[in-house]
Each structure stands twice: as structure tokens, then as C-alpha cells.
Amino acid sequence: MDWTGLADGEVRVVLLARYDNGMRVRMPVSRRGVWPRHVEERAELYVVLRGEVIYDLPDREAPIGAGQAILLDPGEPDGARVLKGAVSINVDSE
């Protein structure tokens, strides 16, 4: 899966699994874009498979590249930007 054919700011999200306990595993794919800070009620885990995602956290920016992961705490404001394409795995609950 890659970002060929995606417009700037467009994200393709592929649902990989959904479990009875509300957990879901998705694969977000983006070519380039900026997503403003927001707050989620539950923790989110992101594992970057390809490219880089720069997370905008309250106290710092966290560039996460291929093979790296970030766990975002519940209630923690975060945003993100992708400059040159990224493919990630996202695990969270609904």
C-alpha cells in the first residue's frame, strides 16, 4: 500500500481488524498533509511502517520514522504532519 494517487491532505484508512472488545487495527496511508491538534478519550498506538510522521505534542515535536512507534495517552492533545508520505498501523478502541 502506498500513497500514489492521493491528494495532499488525503488519508486512506484501511480497516485491518475489529474485535468484540472494541479494539480496532487500521492502516492509515497519507501522501502529505497536516492534521490539527485534537484530543482522544482513549490511548492510541501508532507504528510507522514507511515514511515519517511528525507528531505535534504539547511539549515537543516527535518525528517517528519507519520501524518506530508512539503511544499517545488518553486526553493528550496531539496533531500530526506528513511531509513525504507515510504508511502506519494504528491500534485504538472505539
C-alpha positions as CSV (number, residue, x, y, z in Angstrom):
1,M,0.0,0.0,0.0
2,D,1.4,3.4,-0.9
3,W,0.2,7.0,-1.3
4,T,0.2,7.0,-5.1
5,G,-2.8,8.9,-6.4
6,L,-3.6,10.5,-3.0
7,A,-4.1,14.3,-2.9
8,D,-2.3,16.5,-0.4
9,G,-4.1,16.1,3.0
10,E,-6.0,13.0,1.9
11,V,-5.7,9.9,4.1
12,R,-6.7,6.4,3.0
13,V,-7.6,4.3,6.1
14,V,-7.8,0.6,5.7
15,L,-9.5,-1.4,8.5
16,L,-7.4,-4.5,9.2
17,A,-9.2,-5.9,12.2
18,R,-12.1,-5.1,14.6
19,Y,-12.5,-7.0,17.8
20,D,-15.6,-7.6,20.1
21,N,-13.9,-5.7,22.9
22,G,-13.9,-2.5,20.8
23,M,-10.3,-2.6,19.7
24,R,-9.5,-1.9,16.1
25,V,-6.4,-2.1,13.9
26,R,-6.2,0.3,11.0
27,M,-3.7,1.2,8.4
28,P,-3.6,5.0,7.6
29,V,-1.8,6.0,4.4
30,S,-1.1,9.6,3.5
31,R,0.9,11.4,0.9
32,R,1.3,14.8,2.6
33,G,-0.7,16.9,5.0
34,V,-1.2,18.5,8.3
35,W,-3.8,17.4,10.9
36,P,-4.5,19.9,13.7
37,R,-4.3,19.1,17.4
38,H,-7.2,17.1,18.9
39,V,-7.9,15.0,22.0
40,E,-8.9,11.4,22.1
41,E,-10.6,9.8,25.1
42,R,-8.6,6.6,24.7
43,A,-4.9,5.7,24.2
44,E,-3.7,5.3,20.6
45,L,-0.7,3.4,19.4
46,Y,0.9,4.2,16.0
47,V,3.6,2.1,14.4
48,V,5.1,3.7,11.3
49,L,5.9,1.2,8.5
50,R,7.1,3.5,5.8
51,G,8.0,7.2,5.7
52,E,7.8,9.5,8.6
53,V,5.0,11.1,10.7
54,I,5.8,14.2,12.8
55,Y,3.6,14.3,15.9
56,D,2.7,17.7,17.4
57,L,2.6,17.1,21.2
58,P,2.0,19.6,23.9
59,D,5.7,19.9,24.9
60,R,7.6,18.8,21.7
61,E,7.5,17.5,18.2
62,A,8.2,13.8,17.9
63,P,9.3,12.6,14.4
64,I,8.5,8.9,14.2
65,G,10.1,7.0,11.3
66,A,9.8,3.6,9.7
67,G,10.1,0.9,12.4
68,Q,9.3,3.3,15.3
69,A,6.2,3.6,17.4
70,I,4.5,6.2,19.6
71,L,1.8,5.7,22.3
72,L,-0.4,8.6,22.8
73,D,-2.0,8.9,26.2
74,P,-5.8,9.4,26.7
75,G,-6.6,13.1,26.9
76,E,-3.2,14.1,25.5
77,P,-3.6,16.8,22.7
78,D,-1.8,15.7,19.6
79,G,-1.6,16.6,15.9
80,A,0.5,15.3,13.1
81,R,2.0,16.1,9.8
82,V,3.4,14.1,6.9
83,L,5.8,15.7,4.5
84,K,6.8,13.0,2.1
85,G,4.3,10.1,2.5
86,A,3.7,7.6,5.3
87,V,2.1,4.3,6.0
88,S,1.3,3.4,9.6
89,I,-0.6,0.9,11.8
90,N,-3.0,2.4,14.3
91,V,-4.4,0.5,17.2
92,D,-7.1,2.1,19.3
93,S,-10.6,1.4,20.6
94,E,-14.0,2.8,19.5
